[in-house]
């Protein structure tokens, strides 16, 4: 549970840094974009990363409290995470030309 909360905190901090248009956590390709495109790129990533962070927190508490069976939690997690990852990948492709930033 502790590691899930650390990952969730990082994802939320990452989303907040995008919301504040900070360039500290941006990759090399994103830093090379002009200012307007970089702001649009960052604005589009706030919601998915905030959603992922929140989902990690909720799932970790659900698993810890044993509210649902682990299999059902896994299935729900996959169903909820997949659209967010697809949105992030499509957004990366749109602005950076590749699905991943490395």
Secondary structure by P-SEA (a helix, b strand, c coil): caaaaaaaaaaaaaaaaaaaccccccccccccccaaaaaaaaaaaaaaaaaaaaaaaaaaaaaaaccccaaaaaaaaaaaaaaaaaaaaaaaaacccccccc
